[in-house]
Amino acid sequence: MSRRCALGLIALSSFGFAVQSLVVKVATRGRFAPMEVVFFRGWLQALGCCGALACHGPVARPPARWFGDTRTEVKWLCARGFVGFGGICFSFKAVSMIGLAESQVVGTVSPVFAAAYARLFLGEPWLALEKLAAVVSFAGVALQFGPESLGARGDDRRHALGLAYSLLGAASAAGAHVLVRLLGTRIKVDWPILMLYQAMGQILLSGVALVGFGERPRLDPSPLQLAYLGACGFLGFFSQVCMTRGMQREKSASASIMRLSGLPWSFLFQALATADAVEPRTVAGGLIVLVAMGIVVYAARRKAPAAAAKPVAEYAPVEDKDGVELAGTFAIADDDDDDDGDDAAHPGDVEDDDRGALV
């Protein structure tokens, strides 16, 4: 896969996620509970993953191996599914309460959380530039709350709560990203297995979240509402596949820039397809957050040479006498790049064999 194709997939996934947010907005205004949408999305994503594991040649395997080959894989995949659920859960809840653009602006600060988590859990340096980006980005987020969020009116409290959910979604997504990086040197699995566990988290935990949020499921959806649910599930699965494959082949700094392409789509969809007005403070906050993300990307480029000097673990399959892969071991690689020019400092940048790190 060429670099241009990888960046195109990431841009396409950002557009798909923006459309998915619009569908969630419309569906929840039709009195669907956000966690009900998460539940249906999980089922459709699970069906797509099972279809890929059953029929897609490069990743096809017997059903007995759909959930991982070792206990270590299962343990870490479950952790990834749990943390990833938080990002989807809180993001969908936020979209149901505030404008698409506001939700996207707040959610864009996820890399700032990721940099702080990497310092706490991975021992990576937290550069002064990243600290500056944190201050700048949260200034943009604070601008979204506005003085009325401190008021006593119900609409004001709902707006503030929606922004808080969006911030929790960004923090959860950052946690999933750091967990991916932590696991990237330990476990590499086929992408449908990763997404299958993510889908299982949505299916199993959405009911708990529904009760926790005090929501009531709608048991009599119309054909149009079922179409919304189907569109949400398809967009989620399609966009996740594009993001996974693109991120596997592109350096993280360039990929982060391309992921920001979803922000203008959110502004456009809110202005044209919803009743929510685009506030000037949302535009200003979006510009501030974009500046902060530019600082994060620049800081990531400065970190890259140091990270490239570290050895990484490579997956080595263990086969039985008939050549069937059973499990895997890991060997330390000393070179920075493989024969295809992939960056060994980013375990997600793997060869075109459909086996990737947990992204």
Backbone torsions as a table, in degrees:
resi	resn	phi	psi	omega
1	MET	NA	129.8	-179.9
2	SER	-76.1	162.7	179.4
3	ARG	-63.9	-39.7	179.4
4	ARG	-61.8	-40.4	178.7
5	CYS	-65.7	-41.3	179.5
6	ALA	-62.2	-45.2	178.6
7	LEU	-65.3	-36.0	176.7
8	GLY	-62.8	-40.2	177.7
9	LEU	-63.9	-40.0	179.1
10	ILE	-65.9	-43.0	177.6
11	ALA	-63.6	-40.0	178.4
12	LEU	-64.2	-39.2	179.0
13	SER	-67.1	-37.9	178.1
14	SER	-62.9	-40.6	175.7
15	PHE	-63.9	-43.8	179.9
16	GLY	-61.7	-41.3	178.6
17	PHE	-66.7	-34.2	176.8
18	ALA	-65.8	-42.2	176.9
19	VAL	-65.1	-39.0	178.0
20	GLN	-59.5	-42.1	178.1
21	SER	-61.2	-38.5	177.2
22	LEU	-63.7	-42.7	179.0
23	VAL	-63.5	-41.7	177.3
24	VAL	-61.2	-41.2	179.2
25	LYS	-60.0	-47.4	-179.2
26	VAL	-66.6	-42.8	-177.5
27	ALA	-65.1	-41.9	-178.1
28	THR	-73.5	-25.9	174.0
29	ARG	-73.7	-17.6	171.9
30	GLY	-85.8	19.2	174.7
31	ARG	74.2	19.9	168.7
32	PHE	-79.1	137.3	174.7
33	ALA	-72.4	135.3	179.4
34	PRO	-53.4	-38.2	-179.1
35	MET	-71.2	-23.7	174.4
36	GLU	-68.3	-38.3	176.6
37	VAL	-65.4	-41.1	178.1
38	VAL	-60.8	-40.8	-179.5
39	PHE	-61.9	-48.4	179.6
40	PHE	-66.3	-38.2	178.0
41	ARG	-60.9	-41.0	179.3
42	GLY	-62.0	-42.8	-179.9
43	TRP	-64.2	-43.4	-179.2
44	LEU	-67.9	-37.4	176.6
45	GLN	-66.0	-39.7	178.8
46	ALA	-62.9	-41.0	178.4
47	LEU	-63.3	-41.7	177.9
48	GLY	-62.7	-41.0	179.4
49	CYS	-66.7	-42.1	178.7
50	CYS	-63.4	-38.7	177.2
51	GLY	-62.9	-40.8	178.8
52	ALA	-66.1	-42.2	-179.0
53	LEU	-68.8	-26.1	-179.4
54	ALA	-86.5	-32.0	-168.3
55	CYS	-123.1	-23.5	-174.8
56	HIS	-81.8	109.8	-171.0
57	GLY	-44.4	-53.9	-175.5
58	PRO	-61.2	-26.3	-177.5
59	VAL	-117.4	1.5	-177.4
60	ALA	-62.3	141.5	180.0
61	ARG	-159.4	162.8	178.0
62	PRO	-63.8	150.7	-179.6
63	PRO	-55.1	-29.6	-179.6
64	ALA	-63.4	-18.1	-178.2
65	ARG	-108.3	10.2	-178.7
66	TRP	-69.6	-21.8	-174.6
67	PHE	-109.1	21.4	177.8
68	GLY	105.0	159.3	-176.1
69	ASP	-102.0	-21.6	-176.7
70	THR	-132.9	161.7	177.0
71	ARG	-63.0	-34.6	179.4
72	THR	-63.0	-44.1	177.3
73	GLU	-59.7	-47.5	-177.8
74	VAL	-60.8	-43.0	-178.4
75	LYS	-61.1	-48.5	-177.1
76	TRP	-73.6	-32.5	176.1
77	LEU	-66.0	-38.2	176.1
78	CYS	-63.4	-41.9	178.1
79	ALA	-62.5	-41.9	178.8
80	ARG	-64.1	-40.5	178.6
81	GLY	-64.7	-38.1	-179.2
82	PHE	-67.8	-48.4	-178.7
83	VAL	-66.9	-40.7	179.3
84	GLY	-63.3	-31.4	178.0
85	PHE	-60.2	-37.8	179.8
86	GLY	-58.8	-40.4	179.0
87	GLY	-63.2	-43.5	-179.6
88	ILE	-71.2	-44.9	-177.4
89	CYS	-57.8	-55.3	-175.9
90	PHE	-70.3	-33.2	179.3
91	SER	-67.0	-43.5	178.4
92	PHE	-65.3	-39.2	178.5
93	LYS	-63.4	-40.9	179.7
94	ALA	-64.8	-43.8	-179.1
95	VAL	-60.2	-32.7	-179.6
96	SER	-72.9	-14.1	-173.1
97	MET	-113.2	-26.9	-176.9
98	ILE	-131.3	177.5	-178.9
99	GLY	-68.9	155.0	180.0
100	LEU	-60.3	-43.4	-177.4
101	ALA	-65.4	-44.0	178.7
102	GLU	-60.8	-44.6	179.8
103	SER	-60.9	-41.5	-178.9
104	GLN	-69.4	-39.2	179.2
105	VAL	-60.4	-46.8	-179.5
106	VAL	-68.5	-41.1	-178.8
107	GLY	-66.5	-22.1	-178.2
108	THR	-68.0	-16.5	-177.9
109	VAL	-80.1	6.7	-179.7
110	SER	-52.5	-41.5	178.7
111	PRO	-59.7	-27.1	177.6
112	VAL	-66.6	-44.1	175.1
113	PHE	-61.7	-40.9	-177.6
114	ALA	-61.3	-39.8	179.3
115	ALA	-63.9	-40.3	178.6
116	ALA	-68.2	-42.3	177.7
117	TYR	-61.8	-39.4	-179.7
118	ALA	-62.5	-33.6	176.2
119	ARG	-68.3	-41.4	-176.0
120	LEU	-74.8	-42.9	-169.2
121	PHE	-105.9	-22.9	-178.8
122	LEU	-109.9	-8.0	-180.0
123	GLY	72.8	16.9	179.4
124	GLU	-77.3	151.7	177.9
125	PRO	-66.8	142.9	174.9
126	TRP	-106.3	97.9	-172.0
127	LEU	-66.0	156.2	177.4
128	ALA	-59.1	-34.7	177.9
129	LEU	-62.9	-38.6	179.8
130	GLU	-69.3	-35.2	175.7
131	LYS	-66.4	-39.3	176.4
132	LEU	-63.3	-41.7	178.4
133	ALA	-61.5	-36.8	178.6
134	ALA	-63.2	-44.0	-179.9
135	VAL	-64.4	-45.2	-178.2
136	VAL	-64.6	-45.1	-177.0
137	SER	-65.3	-40.3	-179.4
138	PHE	-73.3	-21.5	170.5
139	ALA	-65.6	-41.1	176.3
140	GLY	-65.1	-37.6	177.7
141	VAL	-67.3	-44.6	-179.6
142	ALA	-59.8	-31.9	178.8
143	LEU	-63.2	-28.3	-179.3
144	GLN	-70.9	-30.5	-178.5
145	PHE	-68.5	-46.1	177.4
146	GLY	69.8	163.5	-178.0
147	PRO	-65.8	-29.2	-177.5
148	GLU	-69.5	-17.8	179.3
149	SER	-66.4	-17.3	177.6
150	LEU	-88.3	-2.3	-178.7
151	GLY	-74.4	174.3	-175.7
152	ALA	-97.9	-5.0	-178.8
153	ARG	-68.4	148.9	-177.8
154	GLY	-61.9	-40.9	179.8
155	ASP	-63.7	-36.8	179.0
156	ASP	-66.4	-43.2	179.3
157	ARG	-65.7	-38.5	178.8
158	ARG	-63.5	-41.4	179.2
159	HIS	-62.9	-46.0	179.9
160	ALA	-64.0	-39.1	180.0
161	LEU	-67.3	-38.9	177.6
162	GLY	-62.4	-41.1	176.6
163	LEU	-64.5	-38.7	178.1
164	ALA	-63.6	-41.1	177.2
165	TYR	-62.5	-40.1	179.3
166	SER	-63.6	-38.0	177.9
167	LEU	-67.1	-39.0	176.0
168	LEU	-64.7	-37.7	177.0
169	GLY	-63.1	-41.4	177.7
170	ALA	-64.1	-41.2	179.1
171	ALA	-65.5	-38.3	178.4
172	SER	-68.1	-42.7	178.4
173	ALA	-61.9	-37.5	176.7
174	ALA	-65.1	-39.3	176.7
175	GLY	-61.9	-40.0	177.5
176	ALA	-64.5	-38.7	-179.7
177	HIS	-63.9	-44.3	179.9
178	VAL	-67.8	-36.5	176.2
179	LEU	-63.2	-38.4	176.5
180	VAL	-59.9	-45.6	-179.5
181	ARG	-65.6	-37.6	177.8
182	LEU	-64.0	-39.3	-177.1
183	LEU	-82.7	-18.8	-173.4
184	GLY	-59.0	-28.4	179.5
185	THR	-95.2	3.8	-178.6
186	ARG	-116.4	-41.5	-174.0
187	ILE	-136.4	136.5	171.4
188	LYS	-129.8	127.6	-176.9
189	VAL	-130.5	162.2	175.2
190	ASP	-66.0	142.0	-173.4
191	TRP	-59.1	-34.9	179.0
192	PRO	-64.3	-28.7	179.2
193	ILE	-69.0	-43.9	176.8
194	LEU	-57.6	-48.8	-178.1
195	MET	-68.3	-28.6	177.2
196	LEU	-65.6	-42.2	177.0
197	TYR	-66.9	-36.8	175.5
198	GLN	-61.3	-42.7	177.9
199	ALA	-64.5	-39.5	178.4
200	MET	-62.6	-37.2	176.1
201	GLY	-61.2	-40.6	178.7
202	GLN	-65.8	-40.8	-177.7
203	ILE	-68.0	-46.3	-172.8
204	LEU	-79.2	-32.2	-173.2
205	LEU	-98.5	-15.2	-178.2
206	SER	-64.7	-34.9	178.0
207	GLY	-64.9	-40.8	177.1
208	VAL	-63.3	-44.7	179.4
209	ALA	-65.1	-37.3	179.2
210	LEU	-59.2	-44.2	177.8
211	VAL	-66.8	-41.8	-179.2
212	GLY	-62.7	-37.0	178.7
213	PHE	-82.2	-6.7	-178.8
214	GLY	72.1	28.7	-179.3
215	GLU	-87.7	159.1	176.8
216	ARG	-121.5	124.8	-178.4
217	PRO	-70.2	150.1	176.9
218	ARG	-95.8	118.7	-172.8
219	LEU	-98.5	-0.1	-178.5
220	ASP	-130.1	59.8	-177.6
221	PRO	-68.5	145.5	176.0
222	SER	-79.9	165.8	176.6
223	PRO	-56.0	-37.6	179.0
224	LEU	-65.5	-41.4	179.5
225	GLN	-67.8	-35.5	174.9
226	LEU	-64.8	-34.3	177.0
227	ALA	-65.1	-38.3	176.0
228	TYR	-60.7	-44.7	180.0
229	LEU	-63.0	-42.0	178.1
230	GLY	-63.4	-41.0	179.1
231	ALA	-64.2	-40.4	179.1
232	CYS	-62.3	-44.8	179.8
233	GLY	-64.5	-43.4	179.9
234	PHE	-64.2	-46.2	-178.9
235	LEU	-62.9	-40.1	179.1
236	GLY	-63.2	-45.4	-178.8
237	PHE	-67.4	-48.6	-178.6
238	PHE	-60.6	-45.7	-178.1
239	SER	-67.3	-37.1	179.2
240	GLN	-65.7	-40.2	177.9
241	VAL	-63.2	-46.6	179.4
242	CYS	-61.3	-42.5	179.5
243	MET	-64.0	-43.9	-178.3
244	THR	-62.7	-48.9	-177.9
245	ARG	-67.5	-38.1	178.7
246	GLY	-68.0	-41.9	-178.9
247	MET	-69.3	-25.1	178.0
248	GLN	-69.8	-21.9	-173.3
249	ARG	-114.0	-1.4	-175.5
250	GLU	-125.6	145.6	177.4
251	LYS	-60.9	146.6	-171.2
252	SER	-64.3	-36.7	-177.7
253	ALA	-64.8	-47.8	178.7
254	SER	-64.2	-39.3	179.6
255	ALA	-64.1	-37.4	179.6
256	SER	-63.6	-39.9	177.5
257	ILE	-62.5	-43.8	-178.0
258	MET	-67.5	-32.3	179.7
259	ARG	-65.5	-23.1	178.7
260	LEU	-70.2	-9.6	-179.4
261	SER	-65.6	-15.4	177.4
262	GLY	-73.4	-18.4	-177.0
263	LEU	-64.9	-50.6	178.8
264	PRO	-63.2	-32.0	176.6
265	TRP	-61.7	-38.8	179.8
266	SER	-64.1	-41.1	176.4
267	PHE	-62.2	-44.1	-178.6
268	LEU	-64.2	-45.4	-178.6
269	PHE	-65.7	-38.1	178.8
270	GLN	-65.3	-40.0	-177.6
271	ALA	-70.8	-35.8	-172.6
272	LEU	-98.6	-26.3	-169.0
273	ALA	-122.6	2.8	177.8
274	THR	-131.2	169.4	178.9
275	ALA	-89.0	-0.5	-178.6
276	ASP	-82.5	126.4	177.3
277	ALA	-76.0	144.0	175.8
278	VAL	-83.6	111.1	-177.7
279	GLU	-77.7	147.1	176.5
280	PRO	-56.4	-36.0	-179.3
281	ARG	-66.7	-28.0	177.1
282	THR	-69.6	-40.9	176.3
283	VAL	-62.9	-45.9	-179.9
284	ALA	-63.3	-42.8	178.7
285	GLY	-63.5	-38.0	177.9
286	GLY	-62.9	-41.2	178.5
287	LEU	-65.4	-40.2	178.6
288	ILE	-63.5	-43.9	-179.8
289	VAL	-65.8	-37.3	177.2
290	LEU	-61.8	-40.1	176.1
291	VAL	-61.6	-43.7	179.4
292	ALA	-62.4	-41.0	179.9
293	MET	-68.0	-31.9	174.3
294	GLY	-62.6	-38.8	176.6
295	ILE	-65.1	-40.8	179.2
296	VAL	-62.3	-43.7	-179.4
297	VAL	-64.2	-41.9	178.4
298	TYR	-63.1	-41.3	178.0
299	ALA	-64.5	-37.0	178.4
300	ALA	-63.7	-37.4	177.8
301	ARG	-65.9	-34.0	178.1
302	ARG	-71.2	-29.9	178.5
303	LYS	-76.0	-25.6	-170.5
304	ALA	-56.8	-44.0	-179.3
305	PRO	-59.6	-39.0	179.3
306	ALA	-68.0	-39.7	-179.5
307	ALA	-67.8	-33.9	-177.3
308	ALA	-67.6	-22.0	-178.7
309	ALA	-78.5	-11.2	-177.4
310	LYS	-87.1	141.9	176.6
311	PRO	-71.2	150.3	177.6
312	VAL	-123.8	161.8	-178.7
313	ALA	-93.1	135.5	177.9
314	GLU	-112.6	144.8	-178.6
315	TYR	-77.9	131.8	176.1
316	ALA	-126.7	111.1	-175.3
317	PRO	-68.4	148.0	174.0
318	VAL	-109.1	124.8	-175.2
319	GLU	-116.4	154.0	175.3
320	ASP	-84.7	-172.5	-174.6
321	LYS	-66.9	-20.0	178.9
322	ASP	-93.1	3.9	178.9
323	GLY	85.0	12.8	179.3
324	VAL	-87.5	128.3	-178.3
325	GLU	-71.5	129.6	-177.7
326	LEU	-108.0	-47.6	-177.8
327	ALA	-152.0	-152.4	179.8
328	GLY	-160.2	154.3	172.3
329	THR	-119.7	176.0	-175.6
330	PHE	-130.7	134.3	178.2
331	ALA	-119.2	150.6	-178.5
332	ILE	-85.0	128.8	178.8
333	ALA	-102.0	131.7	-177.8
334	ASP	-95.4	-19.1	-177.7
335	ASP	-82.4	152.4	-176.6
336	ASP	-83.4	-27.2	-177.1
337	ASP	-136.5	148.1	175.4
338	ASP	-90.0	-172.7	-174.6
339	ASP	-65.9	-21.8	-178.9
340	ASP	-92.7	3.4	179.6
341	GLY	83.9	12.7	179.7
342	ASP	-73.2	147.2	-178.0
343	ASP	-82.6	114.4	-178.8
344	ALA	-72.1	-12.7	177.8
345	ALA	-75.2	-15.0	179.2
346	HIS	-118.4	98.6	-175.9
347	PRO	-57.9	-19.7	178.7
348	GLY	-72.7	-18.5	-178.2
349	ASP	-86.4	83.8	-173.6
350	VAL	-110.3	175.0	-178.0
351	GLU	-73.0	167.8	-176.3
352	ASP	-79.7	56.9	177.2
353	ASP	-115.9	12.6	179.7
354	ASP	63.2	13.2	171.9
355	ARG	-105.9	119.7	-174.5
356	GLY	-134.9	166.3	174.6
357	ALA	-67.6	170.9	-177.5
358	LEU	-76.0	90.6	-178.3
359	VAL	-112.3	NA	NA
